[in-house]
Amino acid sequence: MALSLYDLCVPTYLQILGGAEGFLAKAKQHFADNKQDPDEVVEAKLAPDMLPFRFQIVAAAHHSLGALKAVQAGQFAPPAPSTADYAGLQKLVSDAKEAVQKMTPAEVNACSGKDVTFQVRDTKIPFIAEGFIQSFSLPNFYFHATTAYDILRSKGVPVGKRDFLGKLQIKS
């Protein structure tokens, strides 16, 4: 059975966005239980030269819903700067998940073989939709979702691998 463009990415985006919704909610509860302001984690980093938690969440949403929009439009760029607070980041993930859920196999698969250009400043990197998703979008999506999860772990939030994975695509 050949995998379609839809099958290649949409179930994975939904699974990990669902996991992110869960670990963000668990972290918010942890912060409330410990009388900590969840907005304090928004600028947290794992290393001085890394981008903060806020960017990690924005980038995960951008490399899921934004990637699907990019294959439709033929153009992808880095996410716009964000000033979202913790609640805003939770909403961003939920909104991305909801929008990805609404995408149909027909509309995603219609982009198969389509040219997609990643542009940052004067640099343009050409892709075909499948290569863009497989070699650029999905790796970045996992990287940023994992980094956000790791920042929460570094702040003492009791989340584990199952929280990250979300709902598995098991045989029914």
C-alpha positions as CSV (number, residue, x, y, z in Angstrom):
1,M,0.0,0.0,0.0
2,A,1.4,3.3,-1.0
3,L,1.2,6.2,1.4
4,S,-0.5,9.4,0.2
5,L,0.7,12.8,1.1
6,Y,-2.2,13.0,3.6
7,D,-1.3,9.7,5.2
8,L,2.4,10.8,5.4
9,C,1.8,13.7,7.6
10,V,-1.8,14.5,8.8
11,P,-2.2,11.6,11.3
12,T,1.3,12.4,12.7
13,Y,0.5,16.1,13.1
14,L,-2.7,15.3,14.8
15,Q,-1.1,12.8,17.2
16,I,1.7,15.0,18.3
17,L,-0.4,18.2,18.4
18,G,-2.8,16.2,20.7
19,G,0.1,15.2,22.8
20,A,1.2,18.8,23.0
21,E,-2.3,19.8,24.1
22,G,-2.0,17.3,26.9
23,F,1.4,18.1,28.1
24,L,0.6,21.9,28.0
25,A,-2.5,21.2,30.1
26,K,-0.6,19.0,32.5
27,A,2.1,21.7,32.9
28,K,-0.5,24.4,33.5
29,Q,-2.0,22.3,36.3
30,H,1.5,21.6,37.7
31,F,2.2,25.3,37.8
32,A,-1.1,26.1,39.5
33,D,-0.5,23.3,42.1
34,N,2.9,24.8,42.8
35,K,1.7,28.4,42.8
36,Q,3.9,29.3,39.8
37,D,2.9,31.6,36.9
38,P,2.8,29.5,33.7
39,D,3.9,32.6,31.8
40,E,7.3,32.3,33.5
41,V,8.1,29.3,31.3
42,V,7.3,31.2,28.0
43,E,10.9,32.6,27.8
44,A,12.6,29.5,29.2
45,K,15.4,28.0,27.2
46,L,17.5,24.8,27.5
47,A,20.7,26.6,26.4
48,P,21.6,30.3,26.0
49,D,21.8,30.1,22.3
50,M,18.4,28.4,21.8
51,L,15.1,30.0,21.1
52,P,12.6,30.0,24.0
53,F,9.7,27.8,24.8
54,R,7.3,30.3,23.1
55,F,9.1,29.9,19.8
56,Q,9.2,26.1,20.1
57,I,5.4,25.9,20.4
58,V,4.9,28.5,17.6
59,A,7.3,26.5,15.4
60,A,5.5,23.2,16.1
61,A,2.2,24.7,15.0
62,H,3.9,26.4,12.0
63,H,5.5,23.1,10.9
64,S,2.1,21.3,11.0
65,L,-0.7,23.5,9.9
66,G,1.7,26.0,8.4
67,A,3.4,23.3,6.4
68,L,0.1,22.1,5.0
69,K,-0.8,25.6,4.0
70,A,2.6,26.0,2.5
71,V,2.2,23.0,0.2
72,Q,-1.1,24.4,-1.0
73,A,0.4,27.9,-1.6
74,G,3.8,26.7,-2.8
75,Q,5.7,28.9,-0.4
76,F,7.0,28.5,3.2
77,A,8.8,30.9,5.4
78,P,9.8,31.0,9.1
79,P,7.0,31.8,11.6
80,A,6.3,35.4,12.4
81,P,7.5,36.7,15.8
82,S,5.0,36.0,18.6
83,T,4.3,37.6,21.9
84,A,1.8,34.9,23.0
85,D,1.5,34.1,26.7
86,Y,1.0,30.5,28.0
87,A,-2.7,30.5,27.4
88,G,-2.2,31.9,23.9
89,L,0.3,29.1,23.1
90,Q,-2.2,26.5,24.3
91,K,-4.8,28.1,22.0
92,L,-2.4,28.1,19.1
93,V,-1.8,24.4,19.4
94,S,-5.5,23.7,19.8
95,D,-6.4,25.9,16.8
96,A,-3.7,24.2,14.7
97,K,-5.0,20.7,15.6
98,E,-8.6,21.7,14.8
99,A,-7.6,23.2,11.4
100,V,-5.5,20.1,10.5
101,Q,-8.4,17.9,11.5
102,K,-10.6,19.8,9.0
103,M,-8.2,19.2,6.1
104,T,-9.5,16.4,3.8
105,P,-7.4,13.7,2.1
106,A,-8.5,15.1,-1.3
107,E,-7.3,18.6,-0.6
108,V,-3.9,17.5,0.9
109,N,-3.3,14.8,-1.8
110,A,-4.1,17.4,-4.5
111,C,-0.7,19.0,-3.6
112,S,1.3,15.8,-4.3
113,G,4.2,16.6,-6.6
114,K,3.7,20.3,-6.2
115,D,6.7,22.7,-6.0
116,V,7.2,24.3,-2.6
117,T,9.9,26.9,-1.9
118,F,11.2,27.6,1.6
119,Q,12.4,31.2,1.7
120,V,14.3,32.9,4.5
121,R,15.6,36.3,3.6
122,D,17.4,36.0,0.2
123,T,17.8,32.2,0.5
124,K,15.3,30.0,-1.4
125,I,15.3,26.2,-1.1
126,P,13.2,24.4,-3.7
127,F,11.3,21.2,-2.7
128,I,8.6,18.9,-4.1
129,A,5.7,18.7,-1.6
130,E,6.6,15.2,-0.4
131,G,10.2,16.1,0.1
132,F,9.3,19.3,1.9
133,I,7.1,17.3,4.3
134,Q,9.4,14.4,4.8
135,S,12.8,16.1,5.0
136,F,12.0,19.5,6.3
137,S,8.6,19.9,7.9
138,L,8.2,16.7,9.9
139,P,11.8,16.8,11.3
140,N,11.3,20.4,12.3
141,F,7.9,19.6,13.8
142,Y,9.3,16.8,15.9
143,F,12.3,18.9,16.9
144,H,10.3,21.9,18.2
145,A,7.6,19.8,19.9
146,T,10.3,17.7,21.6
147,T,12.2,20.9,22.7
148,A,9.0,22.4,24.2
149,Y,8.4,19.1,26.0
150,D,12.0,19.1,27.2
151,I,11.8,22.7,28.5
152,L,8.8,21.7,30.6
153,R,10.6,18.7,31.9
154,S,13.6,20.9,32.8
155,K,11.2,23.1,34.8
156,G,10.0,20.1,36.9
157,V,6.8,19.4,35.1
158,P,5.9,15.7,35.6
159,V,5.4,14.6,32.1
160,G,6.6,11.5,30.4
161,K,7.0,9.9,27.0
162,R,3.3,8.9,26.9
163,D,2.3,12.5,27.4
164,F,4.4,13.5,24.4
165,L,3.1,10.7,22.2
166,G,-0.5,11.5,22.6
167,K,-3.1,9.1,21.1
168,L,-1.3,6.3,19.3
169,Q,-2.6,5.1,15.9
170,I,-3.3,1.5,17.1
171,K,-5.0,-1.3,15.2
172,S,-8.7,-1.4,16.1
